[in-house]
């Protein structure tokens, strides 16, 4: 999921990865981590345009370098995780620990609720 945090006139996009059985704590963990006053789901057209990926296939691999990648520690603890490939019709199966090595990746306790 990609969110957009705002504080004053500054907007920040961030990608959030949690296990499929969890929800992203947008108004708690994400807002605090970004230091934003308000966090919303990022508009689809902005995400697709900025990431150059297809809607429905957005992946944490290859995101714009200025986007933080927020990971729930439970994702990293999984042996294998299924993520998007950048294209709607494809998926990637990668070790959970590999996501923590991606540029901009940060483990955020309580991200998945």
C-alpha positions as CSV (number, residue, x, y, z in Angstrom):
1,X,0.0,0.0,0.0
2,X,1.2,3.5,-0.8
3,X,0.3,6.4,1.4
4,X,0.7,10.1,1.2
5,X,1.6,12.0,4.4
6,X,1.2,15.8,4.6
7,X,2.6,18.3,7.1
8,X,2.3,22.0,6.2
9,X,3.0,22.3,2.5
10,X,5.2,19.2,2.3
11,X,3.8,15.8,1.0
12,X,5.6,12.5,1.3
13,X,4.8,9.2,-0.4
14,X,5.6,6.0,1.5
15,X,5.1,2.3,0.8
16,X,3.9,0.1,3.6
17,X,4.2,-3.7,3.6
18,X,2.4,-5.9,6.1
19,X,1.2,-9.5,6.0
20,X,-2.0,-10.1,4.1
21,X,-3.9,-10.9,7.3
22,X,-3.0,-7.5,8.9
23,X,-4.1,-3.9,8.3
24,X,-1.7,-1.0,8.1
25,X,-1.9,1.3,11.1
26,X,-2.1,4.4,8.9
27,X,-3.3,6.9,11.5
28,X,-1.0,5.6,14.2
29,X,2.4,4.0,13.3
30,X,2.6,5.5,9.8
31,X,1.6,9.0,10.8
32,X,4.1,9.0,13.7
33,X,6.9,7.6,11.6
34,X,6.5,10.1,8.8
35,X,6.0,13.0,11.2
36,X,2.9,13.9,9.3
37,X,-0.2,15.7,10.5
38,X,-2.4,13.8,8.0
39,X,-1.9,10.5,6.1
40,X,-4.2,9.2,3.4
41,X,-4.1,6.5,0.8
42,X,-2.1,8.0,-2.1
43,X,-4.1,8.7,-5.3
44,X,-3.8,5.9,-7.8
45,X,-2.7,8.1,-10.7
46,X,0.1,9.7,-8.7
47,X,1.4,6.3,-7.5
48,X,1.3,4.8,-11.0
49,X,2.9,7.9,-12.5
50,X,5.7,8.2,-9.9
51,X,6.5,4.5,-9.6
52,X,6.1,3.6,-13.3
53,X,4.3,0.4,-12.2
54,X,0.8,-0.9,-13.0
55,X,-2.0,-0.4,-10.5
56,X,-2.5,-3.8,-8.8
57,X,1.1,-4.8,-9.2
58,X,3.0,-2.1,-7.2
59,X,6.0,-3.7,-5.6
60,X,8.5,-2.5,-3.0
61,X,11.3,-3.5,-5.4
62,X,12.3,-0.5,-7.5
63,X,10.3,2.2,-5.8
64,X,11.4,5.9,-6.2
65,X,14.4,6.4,-4.0
66,X,12.8,9.3,-2.0
67,X,9.9,7.0,-0.9
68,X,10.4,5.4,2.5
69,X,9.6,1.7,2.6
70,X,8.0,0.9,5.9
71,X,8.0,-2.8,6.8
72,X,6.2,-4.6,9.6
73,X,8.8,-6.9,11.4
74,X,6.4,-9.9,10.8
75,X,7.0,-9.6,7.1
76,X,10.8,-9.8,7.5
77,X,10.3,-12.8,9.8
78,X,8.5,-14.8,7.1
79,X,10.6,-17.3,5.2
80,X,9.0,-16.3,1.9
81,X,6.6,-13.5,0.9
82,X,4.5,-12.9,-2.2
83,X,4.7,-9.4,-3.5
84,X,3.8,-7.5,-6.7
85,X,6.2,-7.5,-9.7
86,X,5.4,-4.0,-11.0
87,X,3.0,-5.6,-13.5
88,X,-0.5,-6.6,-12.6
89,X,-0.2,-10.1,-14.2
90,X,3.0,-11.1,-12.3
91,X,4.1,-11.7,-8.7
92,X,7.5,-12.3,-7.0
93,X,8.2,-14.7,-4.2
94,X,11.1,-13.4,-2.2
95,X,12.7,-14.1,1.2
96,X,11.1,-11.8,3.8
97,X,14.6,-10.7,4.9
98,X,15.4,-9.5,1.4
99,X,12.8,-6.8,1.8
100,X,14.7,-5.3,4.7
101,X,17.8,-4.9,2.5
102,X,15.9,-2.7,0.0
103,X,16.8,1.0,-0.3
104,X,14.9,3.1,2.2
105,X,13.5,0.1,4.1
106,X,12.8,0.7,7.8
107,X,11.2,-1.8,10.2
108,X,8.3,-0.1,12.0
109,X,6.9,-1.8,15.1
110,X,3.1,-1.9,15.2
111,X,2.8,-1.1,11.4
112,X,0.5,-4.1,11.0
113,X,-2.5,-4.4,13.3
